[in-house]
């Protein structure tokens, strides 16, 4: 019986994924270490400033935990927590070099991510398996990706983090 391959998270891999994210119209790119059917999802997500992550929550079937665990291993990201009406409840600055380097969000937490530096790399862990049709429950009051309204929201959120230097310890 052949054992599964050993998988490495190297700077070379991060540089390749970052280059791909810079070429992507979405300004972000995932690299999965898992197969989509696996129970534990583990992947890097490289984000560029300007990417729009539509506010969403994860709601899973009763047998699956909908938590999401983010570890920033390069760069800096802002995490915005919202209520069901789209009002900001909390803003978190998470940085590879800062006092807060990781955040675990419980199931049902409505959130978005704001890339604060180029080539920001997040190592994420979630319970799977991945179901593209049910992974995210988007907040309907927020615009779809690729729209002018989405770009304006990103500009506002980036300015909030950059001008106010928001920091909230978890």
C-alpha positions as CSV (number, residue, x, y, z in Angstrom):
1,X,0.0,0.0,0.0
2,X,1.4,3.4,-1.0
3,X,1.3,6.1,1.6
4,X,-0.1,9.5,0.7
5,X,2.5,12.2,-0.4
6,X,3.9,14.6,2.2
7,X,2.7,18.1,1.4
8,X,4.9,21.1,2.0
9,X,3.9,24.7,2.6
10,X,7.0,26.5,1.2
11,X,7.7,30.2,0.4
12,X,8.0,29.1,-3.3
13,X,4.5,27.7,-3.2
14,X,3.2,30.9,-1.5
15,X,4.9,33.1,-4.2
16,X,3.3,31.0,-7.0
17,X,-0.1,31.3,-5.5
18,X,0.4,35.1,-4.8
19,X,1.4,35.6,-8.5
20,X,-1.8,33.8,-9.5
21,X,-3.9,35.9,-7.2
22,X,-2.5,39.1,-8.7
23,X,-3.5,37.9,-12.2
24,X,-7.0,36.8,-11.0
25,X,-9.9,39.2,-11.6
26,X,-11.0,38.4,-8.0
27,X,-7.6,39.4,-6.7
28,X,-7.4,36.2,-4.6
29,X,-6.5,32.6,-5.0
30,X,-6.8,29.4,-2.9
31,X,-4.4,26.5,-2.8
32,X,-6.0,23.4,-1.3
33,X,-4.1,20.8,0.6
34,X,-7.2,18.7,0.9
35,X,-9.5,16.9,-1.5
36,X,-12.9,18.6,-1.5
37,X,-14.6,15.4,-0.1
38,X,-12.3,15.3,3.0
39,X,-13.7,16.0,6.4
40,X,-11.0,18.6,7.2
41,X,-10.5,21.4,4.8
42,X,-7.1,23.0,4.9
43,X,-5.8,25.5,2.4
44,X,-4.0,28.8,1.9
45,X,-5.9,31.8,0.6
46,X,-3.8,34.6,-0.9
47,X,-5.6,38.0,-1.0
48,X,-4.6,41.2,-2.7
49,X,-5.8,44.7,-1.6
50,X,-9.0,45.4,-3.5
51,X,-10.4,41.9,-3.4
52,X,-14.1,41.8,-2.4
53,X,-15.2,39.0,-0.1
54,X,-19.0,39.3,0.0
55,X,-20.2,39.2,3.6
56,X,-21.4,35.7,4.4
57,X,-21.8,33.1,7.1
58,X,-21.3,29.4,7.1
59,X,-24.3,27.3,8.1
60,X,-23.7,23.6,8.1
61,X,-25.9,20.5,8.6
62,X,-26.2,19.5,12.3
63,X,-23.5,16.8,12.0
64,X,-20.9,19.4,10.7
65,X,-19.3,22.2,12.7
66,X,-19.5,25.5,10.7
67,X,-16.5,27.2,12.4
68,X,-13.7,28.8,10.4
69,X,-10.2,29.2,11.7
70,X,-7.9,31.8,10.0
71,X,-4.1,32.0,10.7
72,X,-2.4,34.9,8.9
73,X,1.1,33.6,7.9
74,X,2.1,36.5,5.7
75,X,0.8,40.1,5.5
76,X,-2.2,41.5,7.3
77,X,-6.0,41.2,7.0
78,X,-9.0,43.0,8.4
79,X,-11.9,40.9,9.5
80,X,-15.3,42.7,9.7
81,X,-18.0,41.0,11.8
82,X,-21.6,42.1,10.9
83,X,-25.1,41.4,12.1
84,X,-27.9,40.2,9.9
85,X,-28.8,43.8,9.0
86,X,-25.3,44.4,7.7
87,X,-24.2,46.7,10.6
88,X,-20.6,46.3,11.7
89,X,-20.4,44.7,15.2
90,X,-16.6,44.3,15.4
91,X,-13.4,44.8,13.4
92,X,-10.3,42.7,13.9
93,X,-6.8,43.4,12.6
94,X,-5.0,40.1,12.2
95,X,-1.3,40.1,11.1
96,X,1.5,37.7,10.7
97,X,3.7,40.1,12.7
98,X,1.0,41.5,15.0
99,X,-0.4,40.7,18.4
100,X,-3.4,38.9,16.9
101,X,-2.3,36.3,14.4
102,X,-5.3,33.9,14.2
103,X,-9.1,34.0,14.7
104,X,-11.7,31.3,15.0
105,X,-15.2,32.4,14.0
106,X,-18.0,30.2,15.2
107,X,-20.7,29.0,12.8
108,X,-23.2,31.6,11.8
109,X,-20.8,34.6,12.2
110,X,-21.4,37.0,9.3
111,X,-18.1,38.3,8.2
112,X,-15.9,39.6,5.4
113,X,-12.2,39.9,4.8
114,X,-10.2,43.0,3.8
115,X,-6.6,42.5,2.5
116,X,-4.5,45.2,4.0
117,X,-1.2,44.4,2.4
118,X,-0.2,42.8,-0.9
119,X,0.2,39.0,-1.0
120,X,-1.6,38.5,2.4
121,X,-1.6,34.7,3.1
122,X,-4.2,33.1,5.3
123,X,-4.0,29.4,6.3
124,X,-7.6,28.3,6.8
125,X,-9.2,25.3,8.5
126,X,-12.8,24.3,8.2
127,X,-14.8,21.1,8.6
128,X,-15.8,19.6,5.3
129,X,-16.7,18.2,3.0
130,X,-16.9,21.2,0.7
131,X,-20.2,21.8,-0.9
132,X,-20.0,24.7,-3.4
133,X,-23.8,25.2,-3.3
134,X,-24.1,25.3,0.4
135,X,-20.7,26.6,1.7
136,X,-21.7,30.3,2.0
137,X,-24.9,32.0,3.0
138,X,-24.4,35.5,1.5
139,X,-25.9,38.6,3.2
140,X,-28.4,39.6,0.5
141,X,-28.2,43.3,1.2
142,X,-24.5,43.4,-0.1
143,X,-23.6,43.6,-3.7
144,X,-22.4,40.8,-5.8
145,X,-18.7,40.4,-6.8
146,X,-17.5,42.4,-9.7
147,X,-19.9,45.4,-9.3
148,X,-19.0,49.0,-8.8
149,X,-20.9,48.9,-5.5
150,X,-18.6,46.1,-4.3
151,X,-15.5,48.0,-5.3
152,X,-16.7,51.0,-3.4
153,X,-17.4,48.9,-0.2
154,X,-13.8,47.6,-0.4
155,X,-12.5,51.1,-0.7
156,X,-14.5,52.2,2.4
157,X,-13.4,49.1,4.5
158,X,-9.8,49.5,3.5
159,X,-9.9,53.2,4.5
160,X,-11.5,52.3,7.8
161,X,-8.7,50.0,8.7
162,X,-5.9,52.2,7.3
163,X,-7.1,55.5,8.7
164,X,-8.3,54.4,12.1
165,X,-5.7,51.6,12.6
166,X,-8.5,49.5,14.0
167,X,-7.2,46.9,16.4
168,X,-9.4,44.7,18.6
169,X,-7.8,41.8,20.5
170,X,-9.8,38.6,20.5
